C-alpha cells in the first residue's frame, strides 16, 4: 500500500480494512467446493470475454455479457469467496483490454492512492477536465468507455450530482444567505450546476475534503466566491478539530459507501449537531442491487459497502439525536439510496 494511501485513509477513518471487515461480518462460509466451482465459472467467463475481444466482436455486447456474468457469479457466492475470485480476475490477461478504458484504468490504478477520488468522478461526469485523457485512449478503450460511462453506476453518480445541486438551490430559495457544508466534496462539480451559486444567493458553501489535491482544485476553481475549500475528514469532524460553524444544509454524497455502520451513525449524529434549527442533512449510499458491483470490484478495483434501503434506515434508526423528519428514498435510476434528515 502506498504511504500516501495509508496516511490519507488512517486520517479519515476510511480504510481498505473497514471494507474487508464489513464483508467478513456478513454470513460468510468459505467452502472448498464453492471456491472451486467459483474459480471454474470465473475462468469460463474471462475466457469467453478474451475470445470475444480477440475476434473483434461488438464491444457493447462483450461488456454487457461480462458485467452480467460477473454480477451473477458475485450474487451466488459468499463475500469471502467473492473477494478471492475478484483478486483472480484482476490478474487475468483480459484486463489488458479492459484497462484501455480511461475510466476503468484510473479506478484500478488509483493514482491518488484511494478509491473513488474526484478525478475518477470527472471521468463519470464526462467533465472537460479529463477530456485530454479520454482523447488519448485507444479506439478499443474509447468504445469500452462508451459503455462504462453509461453503466447504471455512472448514471446514478451523474444523477446524484444534479440532485445535490437541486437540494442546494431549494435550501437557498427558502433561506436567504443559506450556509451549506459538503463533506468529502471532491471537486464540488455540483456547484457548476447550481443556479443559487451562479446567482449569488448562498451565504457560504464549505467544501471539505481529505485530499489536498481536491481542496486545491476547488480553491482555484471557485476563488473569490462564497465557496470555501477546507482540508478535513471524518476524523476531524468527529473530533471537533475544526470550527466550521453551523449550516442550513449538510450533505455527504460519496462517503457513506466506505463507512462501517458504527462510524456512519456517529458521523450522522455529529452532522445533525452542526445544523441550524430546521436544517437538513443528506447522506447517500450506493444500492447493492445496482447490477454492476461485480465489474466495479474486479476490473475497476473499486470496493464499496453496498447497502439496501433497510441498511440505510438502520443507520438512521440508531442515531441518538432528535430528528423532526426523515425520508429514505432512491433516485430515478435506483442506483443510489438517499436519507434526508431534518432537525
N, C-alpha and C positions, 0 to 999 in steps of 0.2 A: 504493500500500500504506500502511495506517495506520502511524503512528510506533510505536504500541503493539505492533503485529504484528511490525514489524521488530526492535524491541528484544527482544521475547519470543522470537522464533524464532532470532535470532542468538545469544542467550544459551543456547539449549537444543541447538543443532545440528540442530533440526528445522526445515527451511525449505521453502518452496514450490519453490525451485530444486532441492533434493535430489530431490523427487518428479519434476520435469521431467527431470533428468539421468538418473534411473533409467529413465524411459520411452525416452529417446534412446539408452540403452546397449543396448537390445534391437534385434532386426532391424527396421529402420525405413526402408523405402523409401517416400519421399513422391512419388508419381507424379501427374501432372496428370489422367490418366484415372481413377485410383481416387478422387481428390478430387472430380471432377465427378460420378461415379457415387454417391459417398457423400453429396454435397450433395443430389442429386436424391432419393435414398432417404430422407434425413432430412426433407426438405421434405414428402414424402408422409406420413411418419409423423406429423409435427407437425400437418399439415393435417387428417388424419383424426381426430386427438385433439381438435383445436379444434372441428371439426364435431360430434363426439360430445358435447362439453361444451355447445355451443350448442343442441343438440337435447335436452338433459336425458336422455341415455342413462344407464343404471345406472353409477354411479361405479366400483364394483368392477371391472366389465368394462372400462371405459375405462383404468383404471390397470393392470390385468393386461395388456392389449394393449400399452399404451405401454411398460411395463418390459420385456416380452418382445421387442418390436420394437427397442428401443434396444440391448438386450443382443445381439441377433442382428447388428445393424449394427456394434457395437463389436468383436465377435468376428471379423468378416470384414475389417476394415481394419487398417492398421498403427497403432501407438501415436501416431505423429506426426500421421497423418491424423485419428485419433480426437480428439486434442486440438483440432484445428481445428474439427471438427464439433461438439464439446461447446460450444465458445465460441459457435457459431452458434445452437445450441439454446437457450442461455441468453438470447438476445436475441429469441426468437420470442414473439409475443403470447400463446401458450398458457400461458406462465409466469404470467400474471395469474390463471389458475385454480389452478395448482399451488401457488403461493406463499400461497394462503389456508390451506393446511395448516400449522399451527404448527411441526411438526417440519421440514418442507421449508424453510419460511421462515427459521427460526433457523439451520439449516445453511447456507443460501445467503447470508444476510446477515452471518453471523459477528460478532455483537455484541461478542464478546470478542477479536476480531481474528485468530482462527485456527480451523482445522478441528477437529471432534471434541471440543469443550470439554465440561466437566462438565454444563452445563445442557442441552446437546443430548442427552446420555445420559439426563438426567432425563425428557426427552420420550419417549425409548425405553422407559425403565423405567416410564412412566406414574406418576411419583412425585408425591405431593401438593404438592411444591414448585412444580410448574408447572401445577397444576390450574386456577388462575385464568386463565392464558393459554390453556389448552385450552378453557375455558368461553367465552372471548371470541371464539373462532373462528366464522366464518360457517357456516351449515348445510353448504355445499359443502366448506369447509375441514375440518369435523368428519368428513365422510364420507371425504375423502381421507386424513385422519389415521387413520381406522379401518383403512385399507389399509396405509399406510406403517408403522404401529406393529406390524403383523402380517407385514411382509415378512421374508424369510429373514434379512436382516442384523440386523433388530431382535430377532428370536427368538434369534439367535446371541449378541447382546450381553446379553440377559437371562439366557441360559443361562450365559454367561461369568461374570456377577456371582455366580450361585448356585454355580458350580464353585469360584470363588475362596473363597467363604465355607466351602465344604466342605473345601477344602485347608487353610485356616487351622484349622478345627476338628480335622482329622486330625492336624496337627502338634501342636496343643495337647494332644491326648489321649495323644501319645507322649512329649512333653517338658514337664515342669512349668515354668510361667512362661516359655513359649516367647516368643521375640522375632521379630517379623515386620516386614518392610520392603515397603511398596507404592510403586513408582516410577511417577510420573505418576498419582497416586492419584485425582485429580478430587475428587469429593465423598465418596469411600470408601463408597459405598452398600452394598457387600458386608458392611460391619460391621453393618448393620441386619439381616442375615440370618445372622449368625454366633452360634451357641449358645455357643461358647467365650468370645466377647467378653461376651455377656449374662450369663454365669455367672461372670465374673471370673477365668477360667483363664489368661489371657495375661499375660505379664510386661510386654511393650511392643509396641506396634504403631505404627510410624513411617509417616506418610502424607506422602510427599514429592511436591511438585508445583511446576511453574514458574509457575503462575498464582496471584498473590497473592489473588485473589477466592476461588478454591477453597481455598487454605490457610486463609483467614479463616473460610470456611464450615465446614470440618472442625473448626477450633479451637473455634468457637462451639458446634457441634452436639455435640461429644464432650468438652466442658470437664470436667475433674475425673476423667476416665477414664484408662485406660492408653494411649490414642491420643495421639500427639504429631504435630501438624501442622508440617511443615518446608518452607520455601521452597527449592527446589533443582531441578536439571535434569540432563540427560545430561552437560552440560559440567562441572558441579560434581562429579558422581560420578567422571567420568574424570580430572578434575584433582585429585581427592582434596582438594577445597577444604573439605569438611565432615568432621567427626569423628563419623560416625554409629554406629561400633561394629560388632559382628558379629551375625549373625542365624541363626535356625534355618530361616527360610523367607523368601525374597525373590521378588517377582513383579513383572512389568511386563506388564500386560494390554492396554493400549491405546496402546502406544508404538512397537512394532516396525513397525507399519503405515506409519510415517513415516521409518524409518531406512534409509539405504543399507546394503548388506551389510557394508561395512568398519566402519562405526560400530556396527552391530549386534553384530559379532564382538567388538569392543573392549569394549562395554558388558557383554556376556555374561561375558567374562573378568574384568572388574572385579567383577561381582556374585558370581561364584564365589569370588573372593578374599575377599569380605566374609561368606562363610558360615562357620559353625562346623563342626567335623568332623561329617559325616553330614547336613549341612544340604542344603536343596533350593532350586533356582531354577526358576521357571516363567516362560516367555515365551509370548505369544500373538500370532497374526497372522491377519488375515482371509484366507480362502482365495479364490483368484482365480476359482474356479468357483461362487461363491455365487449368481450369476444375476441380481443387481440392480446390478452395478457401473455399468452404463450410466446408470441413473437417478440413482444417487448422484453420479456425476461430472458430470452435466449439471445437472439442476434443483436438486439439493442442493448442488452446487459443493463436493463432498467427495472430493477426490482422495486415493487411498491407494496404497501399494505392496502390491499383492495378491501373495500367494506361494502356491506349491504345496508339498506335503509335501516334495518334493525340495529346494526352495529353503530351507525351514526346516532340513532336515537338513544342507544345505550350510553354514549358519551354525554349527551345532553342530560339524561336522567341522573347521572352520577354527579353532576355539577352541584356544588353546595353554595349557591349564590341565588338570591331572588331573581326570578325571571318572570316578567309580566306576560310575555307571549313567545311562543316558539313554533316553528314550522320546519318540517323535513321534507324536501321536495327534490325533484330531478329536473335537469334542463331538458330541452326539447328532444335531443337525441338520446337522452337517458344515460349517458356515459359518466356524468358527474352528479354526486349527491350533495345537496346544499342544506345546511341548517342555519336558519336565520333566528337569532335570539334578540329579544327586546327587553330592556330593563325598565 
